[in-house]
Amino acid sequence: VITGVLIPYLRSKITANKLEEIQYWVNVAVTAAEQIFNEPKMGDLKKKYVLDFLSKLGVNLTEEELNVLIEAAVKELNLLQEYTATIT
């Protein structure tokens, strides 16, 4: 759904380069939030951190668009962590 619907929609609103840049910073912010707030039940603090970080960068997307990008980044990070755990 994310890559099939949201990404094409976002690309129609912003340039491909800008979307790639936003995705990069979302991934960076999500990874940082996971490191900073590493205790259970800190999801709200993580999300606030990411949203504040993106706001400071001047990312101008709707809350729904940001939520989808954040969730996709979290999913990607979780998959990477799972994969890393299986090969070590």
C-alpha positions in Angstrom: 0.0 0.0 0.0 2.8 2.4 0.9 4.8 2.0 -2.2 1.8 1.4 -4.5 -0.4 4.3 -3.4 1.3 6.8 -1.1 4.6 7.1 -2.8 3.1 7.9 -6.3 0.7 10.3 -4.6 3.5 12.1 -2.8 5.5 12.2 -6.0 2.7 14.0 -7.7 2.9 16.6 -4.9 6.7 17.0 -4.6 9.7 16.2 -6.8 11.3 12.8 -6.7 14.5 14.3 -5.3 12.6 16.0 -2.5 10.7 12.8 -1.6 14.0 10.9 -1.5 15.5 13.5 0.8 12.4 13.4 3.1 12.6 9.6 3.2 16.2 9.8 4.1 15.6 12.2 7.0 12.6 10.2 8.2 14.9 7.1 8.3 17.6 9.0 10.1 15.1 10.4 12.7 13.5 7.1 13.3 16.8 5.4 13.8 17.9 8.1 16.2 14.6 7.9 18.1 15.1 4.2 18.5 18.5 4.7 20.0 17.5 7.6 22.3 14.3 6.2 23.6 15.2 2.5 24.0 12.9 1.6 26.8 9.5 -0.1 26.4 6.4 2.0 26.1 8.2 5.1 24.6 6.5 5.1 21.2 4.9 8.5 21.8 8.2 10.1 22.7 9.8 8.5 19.7 7.2 9.8 17.3 7.3 13.3 18.9 11.0 13.3 18.4 10.7 12.4 14.8 8.0 14.9 14.1 9.9 17.7 15.8 13.0 16.8 13.9 11.2 16.8 10.6 9.5 20.1 11.5 12.8 21.7 12.2 14.0 20.6 8.7 11.0 22.3 7.2 9.3 19.2 6.0 5.8 20.3 4.8 3.7 17.1 4.5 0.4 16.4 6.2 0.3 14.5 9.5 -1.1 11.4 7.7 1.6 11.5 5.1 4.3 11.8 7.7 2.7 9.0 9.8 2.9 6.7 6.8 6.5 7.5 6.1 7.4 7.0 9.7 5.6 3.7 9.9 7.4 2.5 6.8 10.7 3.6 8.2 10.0 1.7 11.5 9.0 -1.4 9.6 12.2 -1.2 7.5 14.3 -0.8 10.7 12.5 -3.7 12.4 13.1 -6.0 9.4 16.8 -5.0 9.3 17.1 -5.7 13.0 15.4 -9.1 12.6 17.7 -10.0 9.7 20.8 -8.9 11.6 19.7 -11.0 14.6 19.4 -14.1 12.4 22.8 -13.8 10.9 24.7 -13.2 14.1 
